Structures are given as C-alpha cells and as structure tokens.
C-alpha cells in the first residue's frame, strides 16, 4: 500500500472524495500523499485507485529537472515490485507513462476519485424457475 521507505511513518488508507497533498515525510527522503490536516500521516492507496490532480502533474526528473505531464488524472499502481528496497509506488497516466510517487513535486493537490474493488462479489445462487408466468400480448385490430 505504501512504499517500503514509509513503513516507519504513521499511515492510513485513502478515502473516496478526500483531497490530499504531495509531501515529503519528516525523517525520510520519500514523498507521498498526506491530508493537509494530518501532514505527518501517509495516506496509502491500493493499486487501481483513481486520482484527479488540480493542475497538470509536475515531477522531478532524476532529482534535477522539473517536468510536467499534460494530464490531471491518473491511476495509482506499483512498478517493479520484484526489486526489493526500491520505490514502487507510481501513478499511471492515460498515455501509458508512469511517474514514481516519490518524484512528484511537493504541494500538488489530488482528489481520490475511486478506490479499486478489493474483493470478489458474492455470487448469487442461480435462479431456477419452477413456473413462469405466461407471456401476455396485446392484440391490436
């Protein structure tokens, strides 16, 4: 849910409709999402969480240059999860590009639009009809 480098930071799950801000958490060099009312608490997201930014997304490219993506919507996900001790949390944009969450510039506001479905729906028992009502037709002369 939250990147490996935030395991020592207090955290909570994201909620639909809340507005978050990108921030660097105290005692880490990792950026993530937090509520303005709880800036020290990381807000964790499940892969598939849909997000809307208030402006085009800005990020640090290799910690030197700031770039922007001509998009305000994205989906939270993980990249390279098989590589340990590396940042995995990322935002996927409609054009297929990814940006690591830790590379997002600080102070950007984002709204949680939708959370992913986390459990399979309970299947309904099959309906078996022992009798069906006769179809009625209206005759028009």
N, C-alpha and C positions, 0 to 999 in steps of 0.2 A: 504494500500500500504506500508506504513512504520509503524513500531511498535509504540505502544502508547507512549513510552518514547522518541520518536523522534519528537513529534508534535511541540516542541518549536525550532527545528532545521530547517534551510532552506533546502528545498528538491526540487528534480526534478525527472521526470520519466527516467527510463533506456532506452537506445537506442541500437538497434542491432549492434553488432560488436565492441562496446566500451569495453575497458579494465578498470576494476575497482580494487580497493584495499580495503581489510578489514581494518577498523579503528575504534578507539573509538572516539566519538564526544565530543568536548570540552563542559564542563559543564554537561555532563551526564556520566553514567557508562555503557552506551549502545554501543555496537559495531554494525557496519553496513557496507554498501558499499559506497565508495566515489571515485570520479575521482582524480587522482594524481594532476591535475591542479586546482581542487576545493576541497581541503580536508575537508572543513567545511560544505559542502553541501551533505546531504544524498541523495543517488540515490535509489529511490523507485522502487520496482518491483511488478508486478501483479502475483498472483498465476498462475503457469504454465510456468513462464519464465525459459528457459533452459540455463544452465550455464556450462562453462568449466574452471576448475582451471588449473593453470600451473604446479602444483605439487599435490601429494596426499594431501587431505584435513586434516588440523590439527585443533583440537579444545580443549578447556579447559573442562575437565570433573569435574563438581562441583567446578570449580574455583581453583582446587588444582593440578590435574594431566593433562598433555598434552597428548592427544591421536591422532592417525591418522586413517583415513579411507582409505582403499586401493581402492580409486576411485578418478577420476578427473572430473567427470561430475555429475550434479545434477539438480534438478528442484526446483525452489522457490515455497513455499507454506505457509500455515498457519496451526498451530495446536492449539487445544483447544480454538477456537475463542469465545466460550460462557463464558469463565472465564475472567472477566474484570481485568484490571491493572496487566496483566501478559504478558510476552513476547510471541508472537505468530509466528513471522517470523521464518521460518525454511527452511532448504534445505533437500529435499528428495533424497536419493541415490538409485542407481539401485537395491541394495539388500533389499530395503524397509525401511532402517533405516533413522531417521531424526536427524538433529543437529540444535539446535537453532542458528540463525544468530549471536546473541549476545555472543555465546560461541566460535565462530570461532576465531582462533588466529589472531592477527594483522599482517598486511603486506602481506597477501596472495593475489595473483593476480588472477582475474577471468574475463573471457570474456563472454559477453552476446551473446549467440548463436541465440536465437529465442524468440520472445515475443508471448504470447498467443493470440489467436483470441478473440477479446473482443465484437464483435457484430455479430449477426446472418447475414448470407449472404442474400442479397436481392433475393427473388425468381424470377425466370424468368417466364414470362407468358407462359402458356402451348402452345405449337405449335400445331396448327390444320392444317392438310394438306387438301386443297380442291382438289388438284390433285397431283398425284405423278408421277414422270417420269417413264416411262416403263423400266423395267429391261432389260438390253441388255446382250445377251450372245454371245459368240464367238463359232461358231461351228468349230470343228476341224475334218477333214475327215481322 
